[in-house]
Amino acid sequence: MNDIAPVPTGSKSAPVLSSKVYDTLKWIALIFLPAFGAFYFALAAIWGLPYAEQVLGTSAALDTLLGALLSLSTRQYNKSDARFDGQLVIEPNNSGPDKYSLELDAGLDDLAVTKKEIVFKVNSPLDPTS
């Protein structure tokens, strides 16, 4: 399975990183690299291991780079329609109640299996951003 999703030509662009790759990189950046750097630095002081400052500095630099890349990925995802599972369409009716409809991007069975929560974009003529 390819972990890098292509960006489709339609209006709903896919994130560059799959959810699994993003979560793995986030764990590396938040947990593994800081813990590894601190662990090696402490052991180097206790056991006289070589290059303690270099290993810690490299770990910190790599962690900073991963954090920046993940931040850019998050910003791209939040600006795209890929985060939505469908839309709530509001059609005003001057002579009665407004009409509301849900449009799903996937079938209900797919959502039930793959999602714990769903997010809808609100599409309303009153909202200038829709």
C-alpha positions as CSV (number, residue, x, y, z in Angstrom):
1,M,0.0,0.0,0.0
2,N,1.3,3.4,-0.9
3,D,1.5,5.7,2.1
4,I,1.7,8.9,0.0
5,A,-1.7,9.8,-1.3
6,P,-1.9,11.6,-4.7
7,V,-3.7,14.9,-4.8
8,P,-6.8,14.4,-7.0
9,T,-7.9,16.9,-9.6
10,G,-11.3,17.3,-8.0
11,S,-12.4,19.8,-5.4
12,K,-11.6,17.5,-2.5
13,S,-7.8,17.3,-2.2
14,A,-6.2,14.4,-0.2
15,P,-3.6,15.0,2.4
16,V,0.0,14.3,1.3
17,L,0.6,11.9,4.2
18,S,-1.7,9.0,5.1
19,S,-3.1,9.0,8.6
20,K,-0.8,6.1,9.6
21,V,2.4,7.8,8.3
22,Y,1.4,11.1,10.0
23,D,0.7,9.4,13.3
24,T,4.0,7.5,13.2
25,L,6.0,10.6,12.4
26,K,4.2,12.5,15.1
27,W,5.1,9.8,17.6
28,I,8.7,9.9,16.5
29,A,8.8,13.7,16.9
30,L,6.9,13.9,20.2
31,I,8.1,10.8,22.0
32,F,11.0,8.9,20.5
33,L,13.5,11.5,19.4
34,P,13.4,13.6,22.7
35,A,13.5,10.4,24.8
36,F,16.4,8.9,22.7
37,G,18.4,12.1,22.9
38,A,17.9,12.4,26.7
39,F,18.7,8.7,27.2
40,Y,21.9,8.8,25.2
41,F,23.0,12.1,26.8
42,A,22.5,10.6,30.3
43,L,24.2,7.3,29.5
44,A,27.1,9.2,27.9
45,A,27.7,11.1,31.1
46,I,27.5,8.0,33.2
47,W,29.5,5.6,31.0
48,G,31.7,8.0,29.1
49,L,30.1,7.2,25.7
50,P,31.4,9.3,22.8
51,Y,29.8,12.3,21.0
52,A,27.1,13.0,23.6
53,E,26.6,16.6,22.5
54,Q,26.6,15.7,18.8
55,V,24.1,12.9,19.2
56,L,21.8,15.1,21.3
57,G,22.2,18.1,18.9
58,T,21.4,15.8,15.9
59,S,18.4,14.4,17.6
60,A,17.1,17.9,18.5
61,A,17.7,19.2,14.9
62,L,15.9,16.2,13.4
63,D,13.0,16.6,15.8
64,T,12.7,20.3,14.9
65,L,12.6,19.4,11.2
66,L,10.0,16.8,11.7
67,G,7.9,19.2,13.8
68,A,8.0,21.8,11.0
69,L,7.0,19.2,8.4
70,L,4.2,17.9,10.5
71,S,3.0,21.5,11.1
72,L,2.9,22.2,7.4
73,S,1.0,18.9,6.8
74,T,-1.5,19.8,9.4
75,R,-2.0,23.3,8.0
76,Q,-2.5,21.8,4.5
77,Y,-5.0,19.3,5.8
78,N,-7.0,21.8,7.8
79,K,-7.3,24.1,4.7
80,S,-8.5,21.3,2.5
81,D,-11.9,19.6,2.1
82,A,-10.2,16.2,2.9
83,R,-11.1,16.6,6.6
84,F,-14.8,16.5,5.8
85,D,-16.9,13.4,5.5
86,G,-19.6,15.2,3.6
87,Q,-21.7,18.4,3.9
88,L,-24.8,19.7,5.4
89,V,-26.6,21.6,2.7
90,I,-29.1,24.3,3.8
91,E,-31.6,25.5,1.2
92,P,-33.6,28.6,2.4
93,N,-37.3,28.5,1.8
94,N,-39.0,31.9,2.1
95,S,-42.5,30.3,2.3
96,G,-41.7,27.7,5.0
97,P,-39.0,26.0,6.9
98,D,-35.5,25.7,5.4
99,K,-34.6,22.4,3.8
100,Y,-31.6,20.5,5.3
101,S,-29.9,17.6,3.7
102,L,-26.8,15.6,4.4
103,E,-24.5,14.6,1.5
104,L,-22.0,11.9,2.5
105,D,-18.7,11.3,0.6
106,A,-18.8,7.6,1.5
107,G,-21.5,5.1,2.3
108,L,-22.9,4.8,5.8
109,D,-21.4,1.2,6.0
110,D,-17.9,2.6,5.2
111,L,-18.2,5.3,7.8
112,A,-19.4,2.9,10.4
113,V,-16.3,0.7,9.8
114,T,-13.7,3.4,9.3
115,K,-14.7,6.3,11.6
116,K,-15.4,6.9,15.2
117,E,-16.6,10.4,14.5
118,I,-17.6,12.3,11.3
119,V,-17.2,16.0,10.3
120,F,-19.5,17.8,8.0
121,K,-18.9,21.1,6.1
122,V,-21.9,23.4,6.3
123,N,-23.0,24.6,2.9
124,S,-25.4,27.5,3.3
125,P,-26.2,30.4,1.0
126,L,-26.0,32.7,4.1
127,D,-22.3,31.6,4.6
128,P,-20.0,33.5,2.1
129,T,-17.3,30.8,2.6
130,S,-19.4,27.9,1.2
